[in-house]
Amino acid sequence: MDANKKWLSIPKEIRSQLIKNVFCTNCRDVVAIESFTIEDDKLGIVLNGKCQQCGHEVARFIESE
């Protein structure tokens, strides 16, 4: 299964929560991720994007069930 299919297999409400729950090392806080790409990982998927507040690069790993 490709990364996008894995991402879309997660319920919409959960995806929304994951997008809003990314740690930014620059802001030192939990932020929302924007302009993200979805990459496949052997253990799940990775969202790579930018912090909505400061634009710093952030990533969120999501483990497959």
C-alpha positions as CSV (number, residue, x, y, z in Angstrom):
1,M,0.0,0.0,0.0
2,D,1.4,3.4,-0.9
3,A,1.7,6.3,1.6
4,N,-1.3,8.2,0.4
5,K,-3.5,5.1,0.6
6,K,-2.3,4.5,4.2
7,W,-3.0,8.2,5.0
8,L,-6.5,8.1,3.5
9,S,-7.3,4.8,5.4
10,I,-7.1,6.8,8.6
11,P,-10.5,8.2,9.6
12,K,-10.9,11.9,8.6
13,E,-11.3,13.1,12.3
14,I,-8.1,11.3,13.3
15,R,-6.2,12.8,10.3
16,S,-7.3,16.2,11.4
17,Q,-6.1,15.6,14.9
18,L,-2.7,14.4,13.6
19,I,-2.2,17.5,11.4
20,K,-2.8,19.7,14.5
21,N,-0.5,17.7,16.7
22,V,3.1,18.1,15.4
23,F,6.0,19.3,17.6
24,C,8.0,22.3,16.3
25,T,11.6,22.5,17.7
26,N,11.7,26.2,16.8
27,C,8.4,27.2,18.5
28,R,9.0,24.5,21.2
29,D,5.3,23.8,21.1
30,V,2.7,21.6,19.5
31,V,1.6,23.2,16.2
32,A,-0.3,22.4,13.0
33,I,1.7,21.1,10.0
34,E,1.0,22.7,6.6
35,S,2.2,22.2,3.0
36,F,3.1,18.6,3.9
37,T,4.0,15.6,1.8
38,I,3.2,12.0,2.8
39,E,6.1,9.6,2.6
40,D,6.0,5.8,3.1
41,D,8.1,4.3,5.9
42,K,8.5,0.6,6.7
43,L,6.7,1.2,10.0
44,G,4.1,3.6,8.8
45,I,4.0,7.0,7.1
46,V,5.8,10.3,7.7
47,L,4.3,13.8,7.1
48,N,7.0,16.3,6.2
49,G,6.0,19.9,6.1
50,K,6.2,23.3,7.7
51,C,5.1,24.7,11.0
52,Q,1.9,26.8,10.6
53,Q,3.2,29.4,13.0
54,C,6.9,30.0,12.1
55,G,7.5,28.1,8.8
56,H,10.2,25.9,10.3
57,E,10.4,22.3,8.9
58,V,8.5,19.8,10.9
59,A,7.7,16.1,10.6
60,R,5.2,13.7,12.1
61,F,5.6,9.9,12.1
62,I,2.4,7.9,12.1
63,E,2.9,4.2,13.0
64,S,0.9,1.6,11.1
65,E,-1.5,-0.5,13.2
